[in-house]
Amino acid sequence: MRPVHILGVGTVLFAAAATLVILARSEATSALSARAFEPSDVAAFTEAGVMDDATMVEEQDFLQIDLDPQPDLSGITPLESPENVPYRHCEKPEDLKAVLLQPGSQLYARRRDMSAYLRMMNVLATRDCLCSGKLVPASSILAFEKKLMAEAGVARAEDLVTRPLYDEARKLRRRVEYLCGGES
């Protein structure tokens, strides 16, 4: 007897068993689907009740909240023929990689927040949408870090609260995208 025949018999037995399981399940579900839909079934979906007018107005107001308001674009004139290179396509120098690209570290996360803020500010100030305007030198990030540490009175950069810088960078990003005519 060759091993091929044993494999063939096992495959046939498995297929037969799987077919029986599928048929048994389909009979059980068809019995459920044959049952008439009862009004009590609807109650399960509507138990929360009907909203009164005041609650409905509150709900509509809540649904209209703009969680990401449009930035003020006054004072920004889009570039006539912008040459725009997204930051992710820019070749980062080794010193910048050493300062920013260490995943899983609080220090490097803080520095990335600072870098994002400085990058957006630099593009807006220089109106340079190429890599030269988007790559902030590592020395500038470290100098900004020292300045923030002195202002906050902390000895370690990990103790800085940089979330406001990140939030501001997100707001500025829309302005940069408007200026550059695309992805920042």
Secondary structure, 3 states (H helix, E strand, C coil): CCHHHHHHHHHHHHHHHHHHHHHHHHHHHHHHHHCCCCHHHHHHHHCCCCCCHHHHHHHHHHHCCCCCCCCCCCCCCCCCCCCCCCHHHCCCCHHHHHHHCCCCCHHHHHHHHHHHHHHHHHHHHHCCCCHHHHCCCHHHHHHHHHHHHHHHCCCCHHHCCCHHHHHHHHHHHHHHHHHHCCCC
